[in-house]
Amino acid sequence: MSNDTYRHKGLRRQLAQLLKEKGISNVEVLKAIEAVPRHLFLNSSFIERAYEDIAFPIGAGQTISRPHTVAFQTELLELKKGEKVLEIGTGSGYQTSILLEMGAKVFTIERQKALFDTTKAFLPKIGYNPKFFYGDGYKGLTVFAPFDKIIITAGAPMIPDALLDQLKVGGIMIIPLGDKVQVMTLIKKIADKKFEKEEFGEFKFVPLLEHKEWGD
């Protein structure tokens, strides 16, 4: 990547250090934050601030989340290399890239067509190749289920049943639950139709939109 410079790498090291100070302790998550060139995901007008711990707009009313939020959600997943992960809300593809960097097999769904097209064209150019899907994240991907882990990257008013069904027994789902403010929620599937729930504080996400009509 010719436009990923030593300076950018230095800024990523500083960002990883900042996240460590903010409580992120998973070494693999911090390594992934150091590896993924976040500045390439942003509109050029934001590039100078790419390695600050802030969110930025990416078009279609969506945002690229704060690095701390991405790291926090990823750490809660307890990801192991080779695990199959379903991501609801591809967005800019930054979270997707972090998961791939950690060795996950990523299936990612985006409902905003313009965003889907842009990210699908962009990620392979910087070496990240998830399985991309355009459609309603609430429905998941039955044909590829079950998944070891499921991560929802937008605020959800409720937990979609289809996603619970597609989670492996022993698997973990991370979902920001709530309307105006979301509570980061970890759901562990301990048996078929049996779940444990744990909450991890408030976050602010753009809403997860239900895809009523294809191509809207």
C-alpha positions in Angstrom: 0.0 0.0 0.0 2.0 3.0 -1.3 -0.2 5.5 0.6 0.4 3.8 3.9 3.5 5.5 5.3 5.8 5.1 8.3 4.0 8.1 9.7 0.7 6.3 9.5 2.1 3.2 11.0 3.5 5.3 13.9 0.1 6.9 14.4 -1.5 3.4 14.5 1.0 2.3 17.2 0.0 5.4 19.2 -3.7 4.6 18.7 -3.2 1.0 19.9 -1.4 2.3 23.0 -4.2 4.8 23.7 -6.8 1.9 23.4 -4.6 -0.2 25.8 -4.8 2.7 28.3 -8.6 2.8 27.8 -8.8 -0.8 28.9 -8.4 -2.9 25.7 -6.2 -5.8 26.8 -6.5 -8.4 24.0 -3.1 -8.5 22.3 -4.5 -9.8 19.0 -7.1 -6.9 18.9 -4.4 -4.3 19.5 -2.2 -5.9 16.8 -5.1 -5.7 14.3 -5.7 -2.0 15.2 -2.0 -1.5 14.4 -2.2 -3.3 11.1 -5.4 -1.9 9.5 -4.8 1.4 7.7 -7.8 3.3 9.0 -6.9 6.5 7.0 -7.7 4.7 3.7 -11.3 4.2 4.9 -12.0 7.9 5.3 -13.0 10.8 3.1 -9.8 12.6 2.3 -10.9 15.7 4.3 -10.7 13.5 7.5 -7.4 11.8 6.8 -5.3 13.9 9.2 -7.5 12.8 12.1 -7.9 9.2 11.1 -6.0 7.9 14.1 -7.9 9.8 16.7 -10.4 7.9 18.8 -13.4 9.4 17.0 -16.2 8.4 14.6 -16.5 9.9 11.1 -19.4 10.0 8.5 -18.9 7.7 5.6 -22.0 8.5 3.5 -25.5 7.0 3.4 -26.1 8.4 6.9 -23.6 5.9 8.3 -20.4 6.3 10.3 -17.1 4.5 10.7 -17.1 3.8 14.5 -14.6 5.1 17.0 -11.6 2.7 17.2 -12.3 2.1 20.8 -15.9 0.9 20.0 -14.5 -1.4 17.3 -11.8 -2.8 19.6 -14.3 -3.2 22.5 -16.8 -5.1 20.4 -14.0 -7.3 18.9 -12.5 -8.0 22.3 -15.9 -9.2 23.6 -16.2 -11.7 20.7 -13.3 -13.8 22.1 -12.3 -14.5 18.5 -10.1 -17.5 17.6 -8.3 -17.9 14.2 -10.4 -19.7 11.6 -13.8 -19.0 13.3 -16.8 -18.2 11.1 -18.1 -14.7 11.9 -21.3 -13.1 10.6 -21.1 -9.3 10.6 -24.3 -7.3 10.3 -23.5 -3.9 8.8 -20.4 -3.8 6.6 -20.3 0.0 6.5 -16.9 1.2 5.5 -15.4 -2.3 6.0 -13.1 -1.2 8.9 -14.5 -3.6 11.4 -14.6 -6.3 8.7 -10.9 -5.8 8.1 -10.1 -6.0 11.9 -11.9 -9.4 12.0 -10.0 -10.6 8.9 -6.7 -9.4 10.3 -7.4 -11.6 13.3 -7.8 -14.7 11.1 -11.6 -14.9 11.1 -13.7 -16.1 8.1 -16.0 -13.2 7.7 -19.5 -13.1 6.1 -20.7 -9.5 6.0 -24.1 -8.0 5.1 -24.8 -4.4 4.2 -28.3 -3.1 3.3 -27.3 0.3 1.9 -26.6 -0.4 -1.8 -24.2 2.5 -2.5 -22.1 1.6 0.6 -22.2 -2.1 -0.3 -20.9 -1.3 -3.8 -18.2 1.0 -2.6 -16.9 -1.2 0.1 -17.0 -4.4 -2.0 -14.8 -2.7 -4.6 -12.5 -1.1 -2.0 -11.6 -3.8 0.5 -9.9 -6.3 -1.9 -7.7 -3.5 -3.2 -6.1 -3.2 0.3 -5.9 -7.0 0.7 -9.1 -7.8 2.6 -11.5 -10.4 1.1 -14.6 -11.2 3.2 -17.7 -12.8 1.7 -19.9 -9.8 0.8 -23.7 -9.9 0.8 -26.2 -7.1 0.0 -29.5 -7.4 2.0 -31.3 -7.4 5.3 -29.0 -8.1 8.2 -32.0 -9.0 10.4 -32.4 -12.2 8.4 -28.7 -13.2 8.6 -27.4 -15.9 6.2 -29.3 -19.1 6.8 -27.4 -20.9 4.0 -24.0 -20.4 5.7 -25.2 -20.9 9.3 -24.3 -21.8 12.0 -21.7 -19.1 12.9 -19.2 -19.2 15.7 -19.6 -15.5 16.3 -22.1 -12.8 15.2 -21.3 -9.1 15.5 -23.9 -6.3 14.9 -22.3 -3.0 14.2 -25.4 -0.8 14.4 -27.9 0.0 17.1 -30.7 -2.7 17.2 -34.1 -2.1 19.0 -34.3 -5.9 19.6 -32.4 -9.1 19.1 -33.4 -10.7 15.8 -34.6 -14.3 16.3 -33.1 -15.3 12.9 -29.6 -14.4 14.2 -30.0 -16.3 17.5 -31.0 -19.4 15.4 -27.9 -19.0 13.2 -25.5 -18.8 16.2 -23.6 -22.1 17.1 -24.1 -23.5 20.6 -21.2 -22.1 22.5 -21.1 -19.1 20.2 -21.2 -15.4 21.1 -23.2 -12.6 19.6 -22.3 -8.9 20.3 -25.2 -6.5 19.8 -25.7 -2.8 20.7 -29.3 -2.9 22.0 -31.6 0.1 22.3 -33.1 3.0 20.4 -31.5 6.3 21.2 -28.7 5.0 23.3 -27.5 1.4 23.0 -26.2 -1.0 25.7 -23.4 -3.2 24.4 -24.8 -6.7 25.0 -23.1 -10.1 24.9 -25.3 -13.1 24.2 -23.9 -16.6 24.6 -25.8 -19.6 23.3 -25.5 -22.2 25.9 -27.9 -24.7 24.4 -30.5 -24.8 21.6 -33.0 -22.0 22.5 -31.0 -21.2 25.7 -29.0 -18.0 26.1 -27.0 -16.1 28.7 -26.9 -12.3 28.5 -24.4 -9.8 29.8 -24.3 -6.0 29.5 -21.2 -3.8 29.0 -22.2 -0.1 29.3 -23.7 2.5 26.9 -22.6 3.3 23.4 -24.0 5.4 20.6 -24.6 3.8 17.2 -26.5 4.6 14.0 -29.6 2.5 13.8 -29.8 -1.0 12.2 -32.5 -0.5 9.5 -34.8 -3.3 8.5 -34.7 -3.9 4.8 -38.3 -3.7 3.8 -37.8 -3.6 0.1 -34.7 -4.6 -1.9 -33.2 -1.7 -3.8 -34.8 1.0 -1.7 
